[in-house]
Amino acid sequence: MDSLKMMVCPHDTAGDPIKWFQFSQYLSKYANVSTLFYQCLDFVEFHNKMEEADIIYANPQDSLSLQEKHGFIPLLHSTNLFDEIVFIANQDADHGSLEVLNNQECVSCNSMMVTRIGIKDL
């Protein structure tokens, strides 16, 4: 795999998509693989295209759907915090550079709405 296609939940790109482009550049540099940020303008497009992505910043409901219907694997989530968002990877994204994320700390904002969805395998 020469590159990773990264998608982000549309409600998180609406206000400042530039930060996600910058994050994809950061991943490209530190994971040593070209990370391409694909921005969806709405949830219809996001839901129609998300199974094509290699990694996704997704809400819990979409994370469960990706896991159950498309075999995606959870990568990152908050520790001791019920966060609304997780990173989830396509099981076919077999790239060793994803190992750089394994067992690493992930920063989360406080004051986020607590979710009551149990995300299995997290």
CORGI-V981180 format. One record per helix or strand of 3 or more residues. SS is the DSSP state (H for helix, E for strand). FROM is the first residue (numbers start at 0). TO is the last residue. If there is no record, write none. Layout:
SS	FROM	TO
SS	FROM	TO
This chain:
E	2	7
H	9	12
H	16	29
E	33	37
H	42	51
E	54	58
H	59	69
E	72	75
E	84	88
H	95	100
